[in-house]
Amino acid sequence: MKKFFIVFFVFIAFQVSAQTQKTFNTADNVVGAGIEFGGKIYSDSDWKGFTHTPVFFVNYEHCVSSVWDYQTSIGVGGVLGLSSAKSKTDDRKIVCTIIGLRLSLHYALVKKLDTYGGLMAGYKIASAEFSEYKGKSELIPDLFLGARYYLADNFAVFGEAGILFFGGNAGISLKF
């Protein structure tokens, strides 16, 4: 009976380790594209009377290190986003460009799922095609939590929730 339990626990240990294989390894590169919704890019009074597009963005991340154990890694990267707003009453238009640097900590919970959290230091550049707009370019820090689910070895869908600036976002990623 003792041998049975030892074999059983060894089998379970191998199953658990197989299910928690890391999906973000040292030297991996991931590029993604997505759409942001519910953030604070248009939250101030300057945007009243405007309709706006969501933020469309591309991001890049590079795994620089595996740390602590075989399930944890650190990624660095960036994001570039674009959105516009148009007046409901005339031809005024405002374009916002977002650039940011990101640092993230990844932890593999289950096979094919890359969970992570991190911080972003970014800048929002607002430009307008009319003279009375003063422009509201500003620094935009953010904290985020996210997950990528790999449908194939190099193709994933992802979702993130921002805490300070971005709301939620979703998209697709390619790993190379």
Backbone as a printed PyTorch tensor [residue, N CA C, xyz], in Angstrom:
tensor([[[  0.8250,  -1.1910,   0.0000],
         [  0.0000,   0.0000,   0.0000],
         [  0.8690,   1.2540,   0.0000]],

        [[  1.9710,   1.2180,   0.7500],
         [  2.8740,   2.3550,   0.8090],
         [  3.4450,   2.6630,  -0.5750]],

        [[  3.8190,   1.6320,  -1.3240],
         [  4.3430,   1.8180,  -2.6780],
         [  3.2760,   2.4410,  -3.5830]],

        [[  2.0350,   2.0440,  -3.4050],
         [  0.9540,   2.6030,  -4.2090],
         [  0.8560,   4.1190,  -3.9980]],

        [[  0.8850,   4.5510,  -2.7220],
         [  0.7840,   5.9750,  -2.4240],
         [  1.9870,   6.7450,  -2.9680]],

        [[  3.1690,   6.1870,  -2.8780],
         [  4.3560,   6.8520,  -3.4150],
         [  4.2330,   7.0110,  -4.9260]],

        [[  3.8540,   5.9460,  -5.6100],
         [  3.6710,   6.0070,  -7.0650],
         [  2.5580,   6.9940,  -7.4200]],

        [[  1.4670,   6.9650,  -6.6450],
         [  0.3460,   7.8720,  -6.8890],
         [  0.7760,   9.3320,  -6.7470]],

        [[  1.5010,   9.6770,  -5.6790],
         [  1.9280,  11.0570,  -5.4610],
         [  2.9760,  11.5010,  -6.4870]],

        [[  3.8470,  10.6160,  -6.8990],
         [  4.8030,  10.9460,  -7.9600],
         [  4.0570,  11.2240,  -9.2580]],

        [[  3.0630,  10.4050,  -9.5720],
         [  2.2500,  10.6100, -10.7820],
         [  1.5390,  11.9630, -10.7290]],

        [[  0.9270,  12.2790,  -9.5990],
         [  0.2290,  13.5650,  -9.4380],
         [  1.2150,  14.7260,  -9.5710]],

        [[  2.3930,  14.6080,  -8.9790],
         [  3.4000,  15.6670,  -9.0770],
         [  3.7940,  15.9170, -10.5210]],

        [[  3.9760,  14.8590, -11.3070],
         [  4.3010,  15.0320, -12.7190],
         [  3.1540,  15.6790, -13.4780]],

        [[  1.9330,  15.3270, -13.1420],
         [  0.7760,  15.9310, -13.7980],
         [  0.6870,  17.4180, -13.5000]],

        [[  0.8950,  17.8000, -12.2440],
         [  0.8340,  19.2160, -11.8620],
         [  1.9420,  19.9920, -12.5490]],

        [[  3.1570,  19.4480, -12.5860],
         [  4.2490,  20.1650, -13.2400],
         [  4.0180,  20.2580, -14.7390]],

        [[  3.3790,  19.2780, -15.3420],
         [  3.0770,  19.3350, -16.7750],
         [  2.0200,  20.3930, -17.0520]],

        [[  1.0990,  20.5970, -16.1250],
         [  0.0380,  21.5800, -16.3270],
         [  0.5260,  23.0020, -16.1000]],

        [[  1.6210,  23.1870, -15.4090],
         [  2.0820,  24.5330, -15.0960],
         [  3.3530,  24.8930, -15.8500]],

        [[  3.5070,  24.3750, -17.0460],
         [  4.6640,  24.7520, -17.8440],
         [  4.5960,  26.2380, -18.1680]],

        [[  5.7060,  26.8920, -18.0240],
         [  5.7810,  28.3320, -18.2560],
         [  5.5580,  28.6310, -19.7380]],

        [[  4.7770,  29.6510, -20.0360],
         [  4.5070,  30.0360, -21.4190],
         [  5.2960,  31.2650, -21.8450]],

        [[  5.9810,  31.9170, -20.9120],
         [  6.7700,  33.1160, -21.2120],
         [  8.1760,  32.8700, -20.6960]],

        [[  9.0790,  32.4760, -21.5880],
         [ 10.4210,  32.0450, -21.2280],
         [ 11.4670,  33.0850, -21.6140]],

        [[ 12.6390,  32.9970, -20.9860],
         [ 13.7300,  33.9190, -21.2720],
         [ 13.9850,  33.9930, -22.7730]],

        [[ 14.0950,  35.1990, -23.2870],
         [ 14.3410,  35.5320, -24.6970],
         [ 13.1010,  35.4290, -25.5770]],

        [[ 11.9260,  35.0970, -25.0380],
         [ 10.7000,  35.1280, -25.8340],
         [ 10.3340,  36.5740, -26.1550]],

        [[  9.7560,  36.7750, -27.3160],
         [  9.2250,  38.0690, -27.7300],
         [  7.7590,  37.8820, -28.0600]],

        [[  6.9360,  38.8030, -27.5960],
         [  5.5010,  38.7280, -27.8480],
         [  5.0470,  40.0880, -28.3770]],

        [[  4.3600,  40.0660, -29.5060],
         [  3.7740,  41.2830, -30.0560],
         [  2.2610,  41.0790, -30.1010]],

        [[  1.5300,  42.1350, -29.7780],
         [  0.0780,  42.0210, -29.7230],
         [ -0.6030,  43.2390, -30.2960]],

        [[ -1.8790,  43.0750, -30.5850],
         [ -2.7240,  44.1740, -31.0500],
         [ -4.0770,  44.0240, -30.3850]],

        [[ -4.6680,  45.1530, -30.0250],
         [ -5.9440,  45.0510, -29.3410],
         [ -6.7090,  46.3510, -29.3010]],

        [[ -7.7610,  46.3250, -28.5250],
         [ -8.6500,  47.4630, -28.3710],
         [ -8.8940,  47.6800, -26.8760]],

        [[ -8.8750,  48.9380, -26.4660],
         [ -9.0730,  49.2990, -25.0660],
         [-10.4740,  49.8760, -24.9050]],

        [[-11.1110,  49.5730, -23.7880],
         [-12.4440,  50.1070, -23.5400],
         [-12.5800,  50.4800, -22.0720]],

        [[-13.3180,  51.5330, -21.8170],
         [-13.6230,  51.9150, -20.4430],
         [-12.5280,  52.6340, -19.6860]],

        [[-11.5260,  53.1570, -20.3520],
         [-10.4360,  53.8400, -19.6620],
         [-10.7340,  55.2990, -19.4060]],

        [[ -9.7060,  56.0280, -19.0160],
         [ -9.8590,  57.4260, -18.6230],
         [ -9.2760,  58.3970, -19.6420]],

        [[ -9.0490,  57.9510, -20.8710],
         [ -8.4610,  58.8510, -21.8640],
         [ -9.3910,  60.0310, -22.1640]],

        [[-10.7010,  59.8240, -22.0820],
         [-11.6660,  60.8830, -22.3760],
         [-12.5060,  61.2360, -21.1550]],

        [[-11.9210,  61.2110, -19.9740],
         [-12.7250,  61.3790, -18.7680],
         [-12.8700,  62.8270, -18.3000]],

        [[-12.0780,  63.7630, -18.8180],
         [-12.1810,  65.1320, -18.3010],
         [-13.1780,  65.9650, -19.1210]],

        [[-13.4290,  67.1700, -18.6710],
         [-14.4670,  68.0160, -19.2710],
         [-14.1160,  68.4970, -20.6740]],

        [[-12.8480,  68.4240, -21.0790],
         [-12.4610,  68.8360, -22.4340],
         [-13.1590,  67.9950, -23.5000]],

        [[-13.6140,  66.8180, -23.1470],
         [-14.1540,  65.8830, -24.1390],
         [-15.6770,  65.8940, -24.2050]],

        [[-16.3520,  66.7130, -23.4280],
         [-17.8160,  66.7700, -23.4910],
         [-18.2340,  67.2890, -24.8570]],

        [[-19.2350,  66.6770, -25.4370],
         [-19.6930,  67.0600, -26.7620],
         [-18.9250,  66.3830, -27.8900]],

        [[-18.0910,  65.4040, -27.5730],
         [-17.3230,  64.6770, -28.5740],
         [-17.7070,  63.1910, -28.5580]],

        [[-17.7200,  62.6020, -29.7150],
         [-17.7850,  61.1450, -29.7940],
         [-16.3670,  60.6610, -30.0780]],

        [[-16.0200,  59.5100, -29.5800],
         [-14.6330,  59.0690, -29.7410],
         [-14.5480,  57.5920, -30.1170]],

        [[-13.4380,  57.2620, -30.7230],
         [-13.1630,  55.8630, -31.0380],
         [-12.4750,  55.2420, -29.8220]],

        [[-12.5510,  53.9370, -29.6800],
         [-11.7590,  53.3100, -28.6220],
         [-10.2740,  53.4390, -28.9450]],

        [[ -9.4360,  53.1240, -27.9820],
         [ -7.9980,  53.1440, -28.2100],
         [ -7.6150,  51.8310, -28.8980]],

        [[ -7.0290,  51.9490, -30.0790],
         [ -6.4580,  50.8000, -30.7740],
         [ -4.9690,  50.8240, -30.4780]],

        [[ -4.3940,  49.6790, -30.1320],
         [ -3.0010,  49.6940, -29.7170],
         [ -2.2500,  48.4590, -30.2030]],

        [[ -0.9350,  48.6070, -30.2260],
         [ -0.0160,  47.4840, -30.4260],
         [  0.9310,  47.4840, -29.2310]],

        [[  1.3600,  46.2960, -28.8360],
         [  2.3080,  46.2230, -27.7320],
         [  3.3780,  45.1890, -28.0480]],

        [[  4.4750,  45.2990, -27.3260],
         [  5.6030,  44.3910, -27.4960],
         [  6.1460,  44.0680, -26.1150]],

        [[  6.5580,  42.8190, -25.9300],
         [  7.1550,  42.4360, -24.6540],
         [  8.2630,  41.4180, -24.8920]],

        [[  9.3360,  41.5760, -24.1340],
         [ 10.4910,  40.6780, -24.2110],
         [ 10.7350,  40.0950, -22.8210]],

        [[ 10.8890,  38.7760, -22.7340],
         [ 11.1850,  38.1300, -21.4600],
         [ 12.6800,  38.2620, -21.1880]],

        [[ 13.0270,  39.0070, -20.1510],
         [ 14.4360,  39.2500, -19.8570],
         [ 15.0100,  38.2600, -18.8670]],

        [[ 14.1590,  37.6260, -18.0620],
         [ 14.7040,  36.7670, -17.0260],
         [ 13.6480,  35.8370, -16.4560]],

        [[ 14.0840,  34.6660, -16.0760],
         [ 13.2830,  33.7760, -15.2490],
         [ 13.8010,  33.9500, -13.8250]],

        [[ 12.8880,  34.0850, -12.8940],
         [ 13.2950,  34.3510, -11.5150],
         [ 12.6440,  33.3700, -10.5500]],

        [[ 13.1980,  33.2530,  -9.3950],
         [ 12.6960,  32.4720,  -8.2670],
         [ 12.4980,  30.9960,  -8.5610]],

        [[ 11.6680,  30.6850,  -9.5360],
         [ 11.3750,  29.2850,  -9.8310],
         [ 11.0810,  29.1400, -11.3160]],

        [[ 10.7530,  27.9600, -11.7340],
         [ 10.5260,  27.7190, -13.1560],
         [  9.1960,  28.2730, -13.6600]],

        [[  8.3690,  28.8220, -12.7910],
         [  7.0720,  29.3430, -13.2050],
         [  7.0370,  30.8670, -13.3310]],

        [[  8.0590,  31.5690, -12.9070],
         [  8.0370,  33.0210, -12.8230],
         [  9.0410,  33.6370, -13.7910]],

        [[  8.6480,  34.7440, -14.4330],
         [  9.5570,  35.4520, -15.3330],
         [  9.2290,  36.9440, -15.3330]],

        [[ 10.1820,  37.7290, -15.8410],
         [ 10.0400,  39.1870, -15.9100],
         [ 10.0660,  39.6120, -17.3710]],

        [[  9.1500,  40.5030, -17.7400],
         [  9.1070,  41.0170, -19.1000],
         [  9.1940,  42.5330, -19.1190]],

        [[  9.8020,  43.0680, -20.1730],
         [  9.8360,  44.5110, -20.4080],
         [  9.3350,  44.7590, -21.8290]],

        [[  8.7270,  45.9080, -22.0360],
         [  8.2190,  46.1970, -23.3670],
         [  7.6130,  47.5680, -23.4570]],

        [[  6.7740,  47.7300, -24.4610],
         [  6.1600,  49.0170, -24.6960],
         [  4.7990,  48.8810, -25.3390]],

        [[  4.0990,  50.0010, -25.3850],
         [  2.7760,  50.0480, -25.9900],
         [  2.6430,  51.3500, -26.7780]],

        [[  1.9440,  51.2780, -27.8940],
         [  1.6420,  52.4440, -28.7180],
         [  0.1590,  52.3830, -29.0600]],

        [[ -0.5800,  53.4210, -28.6790],
         [ -2.0230,  53.4510, -28.9100],
         [ -2.4560,  54.7020, -29.6320]],

        [[ -3.6230,  54.6240, -30.2790],
         [ -4.1470,  55.7470, -31.0410],
         [ -5.6620,  55.7930, -30.9050]],

        [[ -6.1850,  56.9900, -30.6940],
         [ -7.6170,  57.1970, -30.6080],
         [ -7.9380,  58.5920, -31.1090]],

        [[ -9.1770,  58.7880, -31.5040],
         [ -9.5780,  60.1280, -31.9430],
         [-10.9690,  60.4420, -31.4180]],

        [[-11.2480,  61.7280, -31.3610],
         [-12.5600,  62.2100, -30.9240],
         [-13.0100,  63.2950, -31.8970]],

        [[-14.3040,  63.2780, -32.2160],
         [-14.8560,  64.2590, -33.1560],
         [-16.0360,  64.9440, -32.4890]],

        [[-16.1300,  66.2580, -32.6920],
         [-17.2250,  67.0300, -32.1220],
         [-18.5540,  66.5540, -32.6950]],

        [[-19.5730,  66.5590, -31.8420],
         [-20.9220,  66.1770, -32.2890],
         [-21.5970,  67.2920, -33.0870]],

        [[-21.0670,  68.5310, -32.9710],
         [-21.7410,  69.6770, -33.5820],
         [-21.0080,  70.3160, -34.7550]],

        [[-19.7010,  70.0910, -34.8890],
         [-18.9630,  70.7200, -35.9840],
         [-17.8140,  69.8070, -36.4250]],

        [[-16.8250,  70.3700, -37.1260],
         [-15.7390,  69.5660, -37.6860],
         [-14.5110,  69.4390, -36.7860]],

        [[-14.6060,  69.8670, -35.5380],
         [-13.4360,  69.7750, -34.6540],
         [-13.0770,  68.3140, -34.3770]],

        [[-11.7600,  68.0520, -34.3750],
         [-11.2750,  66.6950, -34.1590],
         [-10.0260,  66.7330, -33.2850]],

        [[ -9.9260,  65.7720, -32.3830],
         [ -8.7660,  65.6470, -31.5040],
         [ -8.2220,  64.2310, -31.6670]],

        [[ -6.9040,  64.1130, -31.7710],
         [ -6.2560,  62.8140, -31.9010],
         [ -5.3520,  62.6080, -30.6830]],

        [[ -5.4580,  61.4550, -30.0650],
         [ -4.6120,  61.1160, -28.9160],
         [ -3.7040,  59.9560, -29.2820]],

        [[ -2.4290,  60.1380, -29.0200],
         [ -1.4360,  59.0840, -29.1890],
         [ -0.8980,  58.7480, -27.8120]],

        [[ -0.7960,  57.4640, -27.5280],
         [ -0.2970,  57.0160, -26.2300],
         [  0.9520,  56.1780, -26.4640]],

        [[  2.0290,  56.5200, -25.7710],
         [  3.2350,  55.6980, -25.8070],
         [  3.5800,  55.3450, -24.3640]],

        [[  4.0770,  54.1500, -24.1530],
         [  4.3930,  53.7580, -22.7880],
         [  5.4100,  52.6450, -22.7130]],

        [[  6.1070,  52.6080, -21.5980],
         [  7.0300,  51.5300, -21.2710],
         [  6.3860,  50.6840, -20.1870]],

        [[  6.5420,  49.3500, -20.3050],
         [  5.8950,  48.4440, -19.3660],
         [  6.9050,  47.4720, -18.7490]],

        [[  6.6590,  47.1390, -17.4980],
         [  7.4280,  46.1410, -16.7710],
         [  6.4080,  45.1800, -16.1640]],

        [[  6.6100,  43.8740, -16.3770],
         [  5.6130,  42.9220, -15.8920],
         [  6.2560,  41.7010, -15.2510]],

        [[  5.5300,  41.1190, -14.3200],
         [  5.9230,  39.8940, -13.6430],
         [  4.9190,  38.8170, -14.0480]],

        [[  5.4180,  37.7320, -14.6410],
         [  4.5790,  36.6440, -15.1490],
         [  4.6670,  35.4500, -14.2170]],

        [[  3.5300,  34.7530, -14.0820],
         [  3.5040,  33.5360, -13.2840],
         [  2.6060,  32.5170, -13.9780]],

        [[  3.1330,  31.3380, -14.2340],
         [  2.3780,  30.2800, -14.9190],
         [  1.5340,  29.5260, -13.9000]],

        [[  0.2190,  29.6780, -13.9970],
         [ -0.6830,  28.9620, -13.0960],
         [ -1.0780,  27.6010, -13.6630]],

        [[ -1.4640,  27.5930, -14.9270],
         [ -1.8500,  26.3510, -15.5930],
         [ -1.2820,  26.3500, -17.0060]],

        [[ -1.2730,  25.1820, -17.6080],
         [ -0.7430,  25.0290, -18.9580],
         [ -1.4870,  25.9490, -19.9300]],

        [[ -0.7640,  26.5880, -20.8250],
         [ -1.2550,  27.4800, -21.8740],
         [ -1.7450,  28.8410, -21.3700]],

        [[ -1.6990,  29.0990, -20.0740],
         [ -2.1770,  30.3670, -19.5300],
         [ -1.0150,  31.1330, -18.9200]],

        [[ -0.7710,  32.3210, -19.4530],
         [  0.2820,  33.2160, -18.9620],
         [ -0.4120,  34.3330, -18.1890]],

        [[ -0.2990,  34.3360, -16.8750],
         [ -0.8900,  35.3930, -16.0540],
         [  0.2050,  36.3640, -15.6440]],

        [[ -0.1380,  37.6330, -15.5540],
         [  0.8790,  38.6380, -15.2570],
         [  0.2540,  39.8950, -14.6710]],

        [[  1.1030,  40.6710, -14.0440],
         [  0.7390,  41.9760, -13.5260],
         [  1.9390,  42.8860, -13.6980]],

        [[  1.6970,  44.1760, -13.7020],
         [  2.8310,  45.0640, -13.8790],
         [  2.4630,  46.5250, -13.7920]],

        [[  3.4010,  47.3380, -14.2430],
         [  3.1920,  48.7760, -14.2450],
         [  3.6350,  49.3690, -15.5750]],

        [[  3.0280,  50.4990, -15.8970],
         [  3.3530,  51.2050, -17.1280],
         [  3.6290,  52.6670, -16.7970]],

        [[  4.6340,  53.2130, -17.4410],
         [  4.8960,  54.6580, -17.4020],
         [  4.7170,  55.1390, -18.8300]],

        [[  3.7180,  55.9850, -19.0450],
         [  3.4070,  56.3990, -20.4070],
         [  3.1870,  57.8870, -20.5320]],

        [[  2.8840,  58.2850, -21.7570],
         [  2.6190,  59.6840, -22.0600],
         [  1.5050,  59.7470, -23.0880]],

        [[  0.4980,  60.5880, -22.8150],
         [ -0.6060,  60.8180, -23.7440],
         [ -0.3490,  62.1310, -24.4630]],

        [[ -0.3150,  62.0820, -25.7970],
         [ -0.0920,  63.2690, -26.6140],
         [ -1.4120,  63.5880, -27.3090]],

        [[ -2.0060,  64.6990, -26.9530],
         [ -3.2710,  65.1120, -27.5520],
         [ -3.0030,  66.2480, -28.5330]],

        [[ -3.4870,  66.0960, -29.7450],
         [ -3.3280,  67.1570, -30.7390],
         [ -4.6760,  67.4220, -31.3930]],

        [[ -4.8760,  68.6590, -31.8100],
         [ -6.1650,  69.0700, -32.3550],
         [ -5.9930,  69.7990, -33.6770]],

        [[ -7.0500,  69.7890, -34.4410],
         [ -7.0730,  70.4850, -35.7250],
         [ -7.8260,  71.8060, -35.6290]],

        [[ -7.9310,  72.3750, -34.4350],
         [ -8.5700,  73.6760, -34.2690],
         [ -7.8120,  74.4640, -33.2120]],

        [[ -7.8190,  75.7710, -33.3400],
         [ -6.9210,  76.6240, -32.5660],
         [ -7.3140,  76.7980, -31.1060]],

        [[ -8.5890,  76.7200, -30.7550],
         [ -8.9610,  77.0020, -29.3670],
         [ -8.6820,  75.8430, -28.4040]],

        [[ -8.2950,  74.6970, -28.9160],
         [ -7.9640,  73.5690, -28.0340],
         [ -6.5530,  73.7540, -27.5050]],

        [[ -6.4050,  73.7420, -26.1930],
         [ -5.1180,  73.9670, -25.5620],
         [ -4.2320,  72.7260, -25.5800]],

        [[ -4.8200,  71.5920, -25.7860],
         [ -4.0580,  70.3410, -25.7520],
         [ -3.8720,  69.8710, -24.3220]],

        [[ -3.9590,  68.6120, -24.1320],
         [ -3.8260,  68.0750, -22.7880],
         [ -2.9130,  66.8570, -22.8360]],

        [[ -1.6570,  67.0960, -23.1650],
         [ -0.6670,  66.0230, -23.1260],
         [ -0.2520,  65.8480, -21.6740]],

        [[ -0.0970,  64.5840, -21.2540],
         [  0.1840,  64.3430, -19.8470],
         [  0.8450,  62.9850, -19.6360]],

        [[  1.5130,  62.8640, -18.4940],
         [  2.0670,  61.5820, -18.0760],
         [  0.9200,  60.6880, -17.6280]],

        [[  1.0150,  59.3960, -17.9610],
         [ -0.0370,  58.4630, -17.5730],
         [  0.5650,  57.1960, -16.9710]],

        [[  0.5970,  57.1130, -15.6570],
         [  1.0290,  55.8680, -15.0300],
         [ -0.1360,  54.8760, -15.0130]],

        [[  0.1640,  53.6110, -14.9570],
         [ -0.8970,  52.6130, -14.8440],
         [ -0.3610,  51.3440, -14.2030]],

        [[ -1.2200,  50.6620, -13.5050],
         [ -0.9820,  49.3200, -12.9890],
         [ -1.9420,  48.4010, -13.7250]],

        [[ -1.5220,  47.1800, -14.0200],
         [ -2.4030,  46.2930, -14.7870],
         [ -2.2480,  44.8470, -14.3550]],

        [[ -3.2970,  44.0870, -14.5880],
         [ -3.3220,  42.6430, -14.4280],
         [ -3.8000,  42.0600, -15.7420]],

        [[ -3.2200,  40.9430, -16.1620],
         [ -3.6380,  40.3810, -17.4330],
         [ -3.3820,  38.8900, -17.5330]],

        [[ -3.8870,  38.3420, -18.6250],
         [ -3.6830,  36.9220, -18.9120],
         [ -3.6840,  36.7190, -20.4210]],

        [[ -2.8020,  35.8290, -20.8630],
         [ -2.7670,  35.3870, -22.2550],
         [ -3.0610,  33.8980, -22.2730]],

        [[ -4.0050,  33.4990, -23.1050],
         [ -4.2870,  32.0730, -23.2600],
         [ -3.8180,  31.6540, -24.6480]],

        [[ -2.8800,  30.7060, -24.6780],
         [ -2.2800,  30.2640, -25.9360],
         [ -3.1500,  29.2030, -26.5960]],

        [[ -3.7100,  29.5500, -27.7450],
         [ -4.4950,  28.6120, -28.5440],
         [ -3.5830,  27.7060, -29.3580]],

        [[ -2.3810,  28.1880, -29.6270],
         [ -1.3240,  27.4230, -30.2930],
         [ -0.0140,  27.8350, -29.6170]],

        [[  1.0950,  27.2040, -29.9930],
         [  2.3730,  27.5090, -29.3440],
         [  2.7710,  28.9750, -29.4580]],

        [[  2.3670,  29.6450, -30.5440],
         [  2.7890,  31.0300, -30.7430],
         [  1.6280,  32.0020, -30.9600]],

        [[  0.3970,  31.5850, -30.7160],
         [ -0.7710,  32.4450, -30.9230],
         [ -1.6400,  32.4340, -29.6710]],

        [[ -1.9580,  33.6370, -29.1700],
         [ -2.7410,  33.7400, -27.9380],
         [ -3.7900,  34.8340, -28.0450]],

        [[ -4.8080,  34.7280, -27.2370],
         [ -5.7620,  35.8090, -27.0030],
         [ -5.4570,  36.3450, -25.6050]],

        [[ -5.6630,  37.6360, -25.3920],
         [ -5.3540,  38.1980, -24.0840],
         [ -6.4050,  39.1830, -23.6340]],

        [[ -6.4210,  39.3990, -22.3430],
         [ -7.2610,  40.4090, -21.7230],
         [ -6.4980,  41.0350, -20.5780]],

        [[ -6.6940,  42.3220, -20.3710],
         [ -6.0270,  43.0390, -19.2820],
         [ -7.0150,  43.9890, -18.6260]],

        [[ -6.7630,  44.2740, -17.3730],
         [ -7.5240,  45.2800, -16.6360],
         [ -6.5370,  46.2830, -16.0590]],

        [[ -6.7240,  47.5390, -16.4270],
         [ -5.8910,  48.6020, -15.8730],
         [ -6.5480,  49.1890, -14.6500]],

        [[ -5.7400,  49.7630, -13.7880],
         [ -6.2660,  50.2670, -12.5260],
         [ -6.2850,  51.7910, -12.4830]],

        [[ -5.2690,  52.4560, -13.0390],
         [ -5.1710,  53.9050, -12.9180],
         [ -5.6450,  54.6640, -14.1530]],

        [[ -5.2700,  54.2090, -15.3490],
         [ -5.5810,  54.9500, -16.5700],
         [ -6.3960,  54.1150, -17.5520]],

        [[ -5.8460,  52.9820, -17.9420],
         [ -6.5670,  52.1320, -18.8840],
         [ -7.6800,  51.3910, -18.1570]],

        [[ -8.7350,  51.1060, -18.8860],
         [ -9.8040,  50.2710, -18.3280],
         [ -9.4750,  48.8310, -18.6340]],

        [[-10.3130,  48.2170, -19.4280],
         [-10.0420,  46.8580, -19.8720],
         [ -9.5880,  46.8710, -21.3140]],

        [[ -8.8720,  45.8510, -21.7080],
         [ -8.5250,  45.7190, -23.1110],
         [ -8.4260,  44.2510, -23.4680]],

        [[ -8.5500,  43.9790, -24.7430],
         [ -8.5090,  42.6100, -25.2340],
         [ -7.8700,  42.6100, -26.6120]],

        [[ -7.2750,  41.4720, -26.9820],
         [ -6.6590,  41.3950, -28.2820],
         [ -6.0160,  40.0490, -28.5330]],

        [[ -5.1270,  40.0270, -29.5080],
         [ -4.4110,  38.8100, -29.8800],
         [ -2.9110,  39.0610, -29.7780]],

        [[ -2.1530,  37.9960, -29.5620],
         [ -0.6890,  38.0850, -29.4440],
         [ -0.0270,  36.9890, -30.2590]],

        [[  1.1600,  37.3130, -30.7660],
         [  2.0110,  36.3430, -31.4440],
         [  3.3460,  36.2890, -30.7210]],

        [[  3.8100,  35.0660, -30.4540],
         [  5.0880,  34.8950, -29.7680],
         [  6.1170,  34.3920, -30.7780]],

        [[  7.3230,  34.9770, -30.7150],
         [  8.4030,  34.5350, -31.6050],
         [  9.7300,  34.5690, -30.8780]]])
